[in-house]
Amino acid sequence: MTWTVLLVAAAGCYLLKLAGLAVPARLLEHPVVERVADRIPVALLAALVAVQVFADGSRLVLDARLAALGFAVVALVLRAPFLVVVFGAALVAALLRLA
C-alpha cells in the first residue's frame, strides 16, 4: 500500500512537471500569466507561514510563534541580515516559552 501511494505520487509529480514543459511559450509570455506566476510563490509561502504560526493541529492559537513572527517582520523591514532575523525570532520564541 505504501509503495503504491509513493509510486502514484512520484508519477503525478513527473506528469505535472511534464505538463509544465508542454505549455506553449506564447501562452507563458502573456502579461497576466506572468503576473500570476510571479505572485504564486509569495502567496504559497505566506500561507505556509500562517499555518505554522497560527495553527496547532486543528486549533487556532496565539503563542510565542506570533511574537517571533512579529520580530522577524520588524527585522526584515529594518533590513537586518537573514541570520539576525532567524536567530532573533528563535530567541524571542525561546525566551517567551521560558517565561
VMD Tcl script that draws the C-alpha trace (Angstrom):
set ca {
  {0.00 0.00 0.00}
  {2.72 2.49 0.98}
  {4.78 1.77 -2.14}
  {1.72 2.16 -4.33}
  {0.98 5.59 -2.87}
  {4.63 6.59 -3.25}
  {4.78 5.46 -6.89}
  {1.49 7.17 -7.75}
  {2.70 10.41 -6.12}
  {6.01 10.22 -7.99}
  {4.22 9.61 -11.29}
  {1.86 12.51 -10.58}
  {4.78 14.86 -9.86}
  {6.53 13.76 -13.05}
  {3.39 14.26 -15.14}
  {2.83 17.69 -13.59}
  {6.41 18.68 -14.48}
  {5.94 17.30 -17.99}
  {2.69 19.25 -18.39}
  {4.51 22.44 -17.41}
  {7.13 21.83 -20.07}
  {4.45 21.14 -22.70}
  {2.77 24.55 -22.31}
  {3.44 26.71 -25.40}
  {5.84 29.62 -24.84}
  {3.38 32.15 -26.29}
  {0.92 31.31 -23.52}
  {3.56 31.78 -20.82}
  {4.59 35.16 -22.24}
  {1.11 36.64 -21.76}
  {1.31 39.54 -19.21}
  {-1.49 38.20 -17.00}
  {0.13 34.76 -16.80}
  {3.49 36.34 -15.93}
  {1.95 38.44 -13.12}
  {0.12 35.46 -11.67}
  {3.20 33.23 -11.92}
  {5.26 35.87 -10.12}
  {2.79 36.07 -7.24}
  {2.03 32.38 -6.67}
  {5.26 31.57 -4.74}
  {4.73 34.56 -2.43}
  {1.13 33.52 -1.74}
  {2.13 29.91 -1.05}
  {4.93 30.95 1.28}
  {2.60 33.32 3.14}
  {0.04 30.53 3.53}
  {2.70 28.15 4.89}
  {3.91 30.76 7.38}
  {0.34 31.47 8.51}
  {-0.38 27.78 9.07}
  {2.85 27.25 11.00}
  {2.37 30.34 13.18}
  {-1.37 30.29 13.91}
  {-2.31 26.60 13.87}
  {-1.80 23.80 16.36}
  {-3.41 20.76 14.84}
  {-6.91 21.90 14.02}
  {-6.97 24.74 16.59}
  {-6.14 28.41 16.14}
  {-3.54 29.52 18.70}
  {-1.69 32.70 19.58}
  {1.56 31.95 21.37}
  {5.29 32.68 21.24}
  {5.35 31.98 17.50}
  {3.31 35.12 16.86}
  {5.82 37.27 18.76}
  {8.67 35.61 16.86}
  {6.94 36.39 13.56}
  {6.46 39.99 14.70}
  {10.17 40.25 15.47}
  {11.03 38.79 12.08}
  {8.77 41.27 10.27}
  {10.29 44.24 12.10}
  {13.83 42.94 11.47}
  {13.08 42.48 7.78}
  {11.60 45.96 7.49}
  {14.78 47.31 9.09}
  {16.77 45.27 6.54}
  {18.54 43.11 9.10}
  {20.69 40.25 7.77}
  {18.85 36.95 7.30}
  {20.72 35.21 10.12}
  {19.79 38.02 12.52}
  {16.15 37.59 11.53}
  {16.16 33.81 12.01}
  {18.18 33.69 15.23}
  {16.42 36.73 16.68}
  {12.99 35.24 16.05}
  {14.10 31.93 17.56}
  {15.47 33.77 20.60}
  {12.21 35.71 21.08}
  {10.17 32.49 20.90}
  {12.53 30.67 23.26}
  {12.52 33.46 25.86}
  {8.72 33.73 25.80}
  {8.32 29.98 26.19}
  {10.82 30.01 29.04}
  {8.84 32.63 30.95}
}
mol new
graphics top color blue
foreach p $ca { graphics top sphere $p radius 0.5 }
foreach p [lrange $ca 0 end-1] q [lrange $ca 1 end] { graphics top cylinder $p $q radius 0.2 }
display resetview
